[in-house]
Amino acid sequence: MPRLTAGFWVQAYLRRLSLANIPAFIVHKGDETAGAVVVISNPLDGSASAFHRVYSADGSRIWDVLATGSEEEIKNTINKQRNFDPDLWVIEVEDREGRTLLDEDGLFG
């Protein structure tokens, strides 16, 4: 199955969040075609979690926790990732309930 470009997936994801009235924005724009994507979940209480797509044991793609901690710890983790991968997309989702919609169908791209 062909994969979506990173830029297309990000725009679709932001639109889906918008339709659910969940604020989100691009923190760092990565490579339009093949950049990896990290999603930061910020419940606006000083804590945060970062998620990235990985391959599971059966070869399917899943969203997995990259890091959890304070907002500052997550920023440090993301900065390390960006130093390693300058094509990285970083999306921040700000929702007091911690919703990211990453568990919904169609968001594995």
Secondary structure, DSSP 8 states (H G I E B T S, - for coil): -----HHHHHHHHHHHHHHTT--EEEEE---TTT--EEEEEE-SSSEEEEEEEEE-TTS-EEEEEEEEEEHHHHHHHHHHHHHH-TT-EEEEEE-TT----TTSTT---
